[in-house]
Amino acid sequence: MATLTVWKFDNPNGAGEAASTLEGLGKQGLINIHDAATVSWPSDAKKPKTRQLHSLTGAGAMGGMFWGMLFGLIFLVPLLGAAIGAAAGALAGSMSDVGIDDDFIKSARDKITPGTSALFLMSSDAVTDKVKAAFDERSIKLELIQSNLSNEQEAALREMISG
């Protein structure tokens, strides 16, 4: 089963650095990346830049439409009118099948702010100790802000990355 995780970085370049690290780990067979996208929000920008990482995923399991809808819900819904907001609410409900609910969207919206970046990652089969070591080695500091794991699995993952 694939896991959707959202990782926050305290600078606009962190998600890109993490994606490069994951690409190398994927080539070594230490993680299976189904799809990924980054959000980078420079401090002086009005809105974030988003990018699907085709270089990591080939055709991409989720596709650009999925990421576009998700990022639209997270970053654009507050700016839209009520009618569009209602349609977005229905769309958000349909995304709950992959672990994306209102709490997921609110958490991402609250934490991904100007001056930060985030990596949205659909992955499986991670060799967690090797992945953690690669991030530690490169001094990449991250915060898990959301996942579709069970509470117990998410707590274990948070404990692992916090050292």
C-alpha atoms as one frame of an Amber mdcrd trajectory, in Angstrom:
protein
   0.000   0.000   0.000   1.284   3.446  -0.884   1.529   6.118   1.764   0.853
   9.798   1.153   3.020  12.020   3.344   3.556  15.770   3.450   6.937  17.034
   4.651   7.545  20.686   5.551  10.908  22.443   5.323  11.800  25.761   6.928
  13.153  27.269   3.723  11.922  27.540   0.129  14.621  25.165  -1.192  14.243
  22.316   1.313  11.641  20.341  -0.631  13.789  20.411  -3.785  16.819  19.173
  -1.861  14.742  16.406  -0.301  13.385  15.386  -3.705  16.951  15.051  -5.043
  17.886  12.926  -2.037  14.857  10.703  -2.565  15.678  10.316  -6.240  19.065
   8.868  -5.285  17.508   6.612  -2.658  14.965   5.400  -5.203  17.741   4.453
  -7.631  19.332   2.425  -4.825  16.042   0.597  -4.203  15.662   2.094  -0.711
  12.247   3.641  -1.408   9.622   3.192  -4.103   8.346   6.607  -5.207   4.982
   6.404  -6.926   4.529  10.128  -7.348   5.661  13.386  -5.792   5.203  17.120
  -6.022   6.833  20.094  -4.352   5.564  23.421  -3.137   8.083  26.235  -2.762
   7.008  29.536  -1.263   9.670  32.275  -1.251   9.181  34.866   1.497   8.513
  37.668  -0.965   6.025  35.779  -3.147   2.236  36.186  -2.989   1.627  32.496
  -3.683   3.670  29.304  -3.796   5.165  27.619  -6.843   4.202  23.993  -7.367
   5.937  21.323  -9.392   5.170  17.683 -10.103   8.365  15.676 -10.022   8.234
  13.691 -13.247  11.964  13.032 -12.941  11.227  10.886  -9.893   8.106   9.183
 -11.064   8.040   8.682 -14.804   4.431   9.027 -15.857   3.325   9.574 -12.255
   0.832   7.441 -10.411  -1.377  10.313  -9.358  -0.936  12.671 -12.271  -0.946
  16.402 -12.567  -4.702  16.684 -12.208  -4.590  15.149  -8.711  -1.809  17.484
  -7.551  -3.547  20.450  -9.162  -6.806  19.712  -7.365  -5.032  19.127  -4.056
  -2.952  22.297  -4.279  -6.037  24.227  -5.363  -7.868  23.056  -2.263  -4.948
  23.900   0.008  -3.838  27.241  -1.386  -6.658  28.739  -3.474  -9.984  27.864
  -1.840  -9.882  30.773   0.652  -9.703  33.152  -2.307 -12.681  31.692  -4.187
 -16.368  32.537  -4.021 -18.907  30.495  -2.068 -20.243  28.566  -5.079 -16.766
  27.458  -6.107 -15.991  26.792  -2.462 -18.966  24.423  -2.258 -17.767  22.559
  -5.353 -14.318  22.373  -3.814 -15.881  20.937  -0.663 -17.445  18.144  -2.708
 -14.084  17.535  -4.375 -12.368  17.415  -0.987 -14.860  14.781   0.109 -13.951
  12.595  -2.862 -10.258  12.839  -1.958 -10.843  11.307   1.473 -10.421   7.850
  -0.077  -6.658   8.458  -0.258  -6.448   9.947   3.215  -7.039  13.566   2.263
  -9.703  15.039   4.490 -10.478  18.495   5.860  -7.908  18.093   8.650  -5.221
  17.184   6.090  -6.017  20.252   4.006  -6.203  22.598   7.018  -2.937  21.316
   8.469  -1.101  21.791   5.170  -2.658  25.247   4.656  -1.671  26.382   8.156
   1.925  25.149   8.002   3.000  25.823   4.416   3.514  29.573   4.543   5.802
  32.144   2.899   9.452  31.219   3.469   8.806  27.462   3.587   8.505  24.538
   1.189   6.838  21.144   1.242   7.199  17.769  -0.404   4.037  15.769  -1.098
   5.149  12.164  -1.511   3.302   8.988  -2.511   5.686   6.141  -1.674   6.010
   2.589  -0.413   8.620   0.056   0.638  10.939   2.576   2.309  13.934   1.260
   4.186  13.305   3.829   6.899  16.646   3.687   8.697  18.524   4.224   5.406
  16.208   7.041   4.348  16.593   8.751   7.722  20.393   8.346   7.572  20.504
   9.958   4.117  18.528  12.968   5.347  20.653  13.239   8.505  23.854  13.022
   6.453  22.749  15.947   4.300  21.472  17.905   7.341  18.026  18.156   5.795
  15.643  19.178   8.565  12.021  18.308   8.014   8.717  18.077   9.775   6.056
  15.508   8.975   2.883  17.558   8.829   0.428  15.002   7.506   0.043  11.408
   6.363  -2.592   8.818   5.625  -0.961   6.338   8.002  -2.723   5.001  11.081
  -2.132   7.015  14.252   0.305   4.384  15.503   2.253   4.261  12.223   2.414
   8.052  12.051   3.636   8.306  15.663   6.409   5.788  14.919   7.431   7.744
  11.804   7.465  11.045  13.701   9.617   9.450  16.416  12.030   8.069  13.835
  12.594  11.398  12.061  12.924  13.361  15.285  15.886  11.181  16.256
